[in-house]
């Protein structure tokens, strides 16, 4: 007998999605996270998701992918169309965390914005400084961030420590700092809509 629902999620969303599952009492939903480091290698996302779907599809009645396009250039959607699997809406996680309208407002206000979530604020050293080689080659800073003007922290929690860390990350990158609290509601709304659809 197949299990009910699998969510294949970006590892950067693990804490938030587990929290949403617990908050809603979704005991029939299983979560499988892929490595958060795929943030830095978006060309590998579609292949990683394909491999996980192929591995899991015989065990689950429904599969949902908690990724946006995330820089895959449409390759992820090609995989999901093939398997008739849905994903979160939008171009990247910043959009579904903030909600489409708020994200458009922020992007229109300053197109040259580098975004942080709670996860990226917490793991900035590993994923940005080390992941992009800035700790070893600081001369690469202008190549990666020369076209950015500000850093915007989209916070899911109210952690003073993460707010302080995000300010420090903006200073490290030489960018203007802004902060917009999103909470989890936009992400939760998108996942809840999918769960309700399955139940109907």
C-alpha positions as CSV (number, residue, x, y, z in Angstrom):
1,X,0.0,0.0,0.0
2,X,1.4,3.4,-1.0
3,X,2.0,6.1,1.6
4,X,0.0,9.3,1.0
5,X,2.1,12.3,0.4
6,X,5.8,13.1,-0.1
7,X,7.2,16.6,-0.2
8,X,10.6,16.8,-1.9
9,X,12.1,20.0,-0.5
10,X,15.2,22.1,-0.8
11,X,17.3,21.6,2.3
12,X,17.2,25.4,2.9
13,X,13.5,25.0,3.6
14,X,13.7,22.0,5.9
15,X,13.1,23.8,9.2
16,X,10.2,25.8,7.9
17,X,8.4,22.9,6.2
18,X,8.8,20.6,9.2
19,X,7.3,23.4,11.3
20,X,4.4,23.9,8.9
21,X,3.7,20.2,8.9
22,X,3.7,20.1,12.7
23,X,1.5,23.2,13.0
24,X,-1.1,21.7,10.7
25,X,-1.0,18.2,12.1
26,X,-0.2,16.6,8.7
27,X,0.8,13.2,9.9
28,X,0.3,11.7,6.5
29,X,3.0,13.9,4.9
30,X,6.6,12.8,4.6
31,X,9.4,15.2,3.8
32,X,12.6,14.4,1.9
33,X,15.2,17.2,1.7
34,X,17.8,17.6,-1.0
35,X,21.2,19.3,-0.1
36,X,20.9,23.0,0.4
37,X,24.3,23.4,-1.4
38,X,22.3,23.0,-4.7
39,X,21.5,26.7,-4.1
40,X,25.0,27.3,-5.5
41,X,24.6,24.8,-8.4
42,X,21.1,25.4,-9.8
43,X,22.0,23.5,-13.0
44,X,22.0,20.3,-10.8
45,X,18.5,20.8,-9.2
46,X,16.5,19.3,-12.0
47,X,18.6,16.1,-12.1
48,X,18.5,15.8,-8.3
49,X,14.8,16.2,-8.2
50,X,14.3,13.7,-11.0
51,X,16.4,11.1,-9.2
52,X,14.4,11.5,-6.0
53,X,11.1,11.3,-7.8
54,X,12.2,8.1,-9.6
55,X,13.4,6.7,-6.3
56,X,10.2,7.5,-4.4
57,X,7.3,7.4,-6.8
58,X,6.4,3.7,-6.2
59,X,5.9,4.5,-2.5
60,X,3.7,7.5,-2.6
61,X,0.3,8.4,-4.0
62,X,1.2,12.1,-4.4
63,X,4.5,14.0,-4.7
64,X,5.0,17.7,-4.3
65,X,8.2,19.6,-4.9
66,X,9.1,22.4,-2.5
67,X,11.3,24.3,-4.9
68,X,10.6,27.3,-7.1
69,X,12.5,27.4,-10.5
70,X,15.5,28.4,-8.4
71,X,17.7,29.2,-11.4
72,X,17.2,25.9,-13.2
73,X,16.2,27.8,-16.4
74,X,13.0,25.9,-16.8
75,X,14.7,22.5,-16.6
76,X,13.0,21.7,-13.3
77,X,9.6,22.3,-14.8
78,X,10.4,20.0,-17.7
79,X,11.1,17.2,-15.2
80,X,7.9,17.9,-13.2
81,X,5.8,18.0,-16.3
82,X,7.1,14.6,-17.3
83,X,6.1,13.2,-13.9
84,X,2.9,15.3,-13.5
85,X,4.2,16.8,-10.2
86,X,3.5,20.3,-8.9
87,X,6.0,22.7,-7.3
88,X,5.9,25.9,-5.4
89,X,5.1,29.0,-7.6
90,X,7.6,31.6,-8.5
91,X,11.2,32.0,-9.7
92,X,12.9,31.3,-6.4
93,X,12.3,30.9,-2.7
94,X,12.5,34.6,-2.0
95,X,9.4,35.1,-4.0
96,X,7.3,32.5,-2.2
97,X,8.6,33.5,1.2
98,X,7.7,37.1,0.7
99,X,4.6,36.6,-1.5
100,X,4.5,37.6,-5.1
101,X,3.2,41.1,-4.5
102,X,5.7,42.0,-1.8
103,X,8.6,40.5,-3.7
104,X,7.6,42.5,-6.9
105,X,7.5,45.7,-4.8
106,X,11.0,45.0,-3.4
107,X,12.4,44.1,-6.8
108,X,10.9,47.2,-8.4
109,X,12.3,49.4,-5.6
110,X,15.8,48.1,-6.1
111,X,16.5,45.6,-8.8
112,X,20.1,45.1,-7.6
113,X,19.1,43.3,-4.4
114,X,20.7,40.3,-2.8
115,X,18.2,38.4,-0.6
116,X,18.7,36.4,2.5
117,X,16.3,34.0,4.3
118,X,16.7,32.7,7.8
119,X,18.5,29.7,6.5
120,X,21.0,31.8,4.4
121,X,21.5,34.3,7.2
122,X,22.3,31.4,9.5
123,X,24.6,29.6,7.1
124,X,26.1,32.6,5.2
125,X,29.7,31.7,6.0
126,X,29.4,28.1,4.6
127,X,27.2,28.8,1.6
128,X,28.4,32.3,0.6
129,X,31.8,33.0,2.0
130,X,33.2,29.5,1.6
131,X,30.7,28.2,-1.0
132,X,31.7,31.0,-3.4
133,X,35.3,31.0,-2.4
134,X,35.3,34.5,-1.0
135,X,37.2,33.4,2.1
136,X,40.1,32.3,-0.1
137,X,39.8,34.7,-3.0
138,X,38.3,38.0,-1.8
139,X,39.1,39.6,-5.2
140,X,36.1,37.6,-6.5
141,X,33.7,39.9,-4.5
142,X,33.2,42.4,-7.3
143,X,32.6,39.6,-9.8
144,X,29.8,38.1,-7.7
145,X,28.4,41.2,-6.0
146,X,29.5,44.2,-8.1
147,X,26.0,44.7,-9.6
148,X,24.2,44.5,-6.2
149,X,23.3,47.7,-4.3
150,X,21.5,46.3,-1.2
151,X,21.0,43.2,0.9
152,X,17.4,42.5,1.9
153,X,16.8,40.0,4.8
154,X,13.4,38.3,4.4
155,X,13.0,36.9,7.9
156,X,10.8,34.0,8.8
157,X,11.5,34.2,12.5
158,X,11.9,37.1,15.0
159,X,15.4,36.2,16.0
160,X,17.5,39.2,17.1
161,X,20.6,37.1,16.5
162,X,19.7,36.5,12.9
163,X,18.8,40.2,12.3
164,X,22.2,41.1,13.7
165,X,23.9,38.5,11.5
166,X,22.1,39.7,8.4
167,X,23.3,43.3,9.1
168,X,26.9,42.0,9.5
169,X,26.5,40.0,6.2
170,X,25.4,43.2,4.4
171,X,28.4,45.1,5.8
172,X,30.7,42.3,4.7
173,X,29.4,42.5,1.2
174,X,29.4,46.3,1.2
175,X,25.7,46.6,0.6
176,X,22.9,48.7,2.0
177,X,20.8,46.7,4.5
178,X,17.0,46.3,4.6
179,X,14.8,43.9,6.5
180,X,11.3,42.7,5.7
181,X,9.6,40.2,8.0
182,X,7.6,37.6,6.0
183,X,6.8,34.9,8.6
184,X,5.7,31.6,7.1
185,X,2.2,32.4,5.9
186,X,3.0,32.8,2.2
187,X,4.9,29.5,2.1
188,X,2.3,27.8,4.3
189,X,-0.6,29.0,2.1
190,X,1.0,27.5,-1.1
191,X,1.6,24.1,0.6
192,X,-1.8,24.1,2.2
193,X,-3.5,24.8,-1.1
194,X,-1.8,21.7,-2.6
195,X,-2.8,19.5,0.4
196,X,-6.4,20.6,0.2
197,X,-6.4,19.8,-3.5
198,X,-5.3,16.2,-2.8
199,X,-8.0,15.8,-0.1
200,X,-10.6,16.9,-2.6
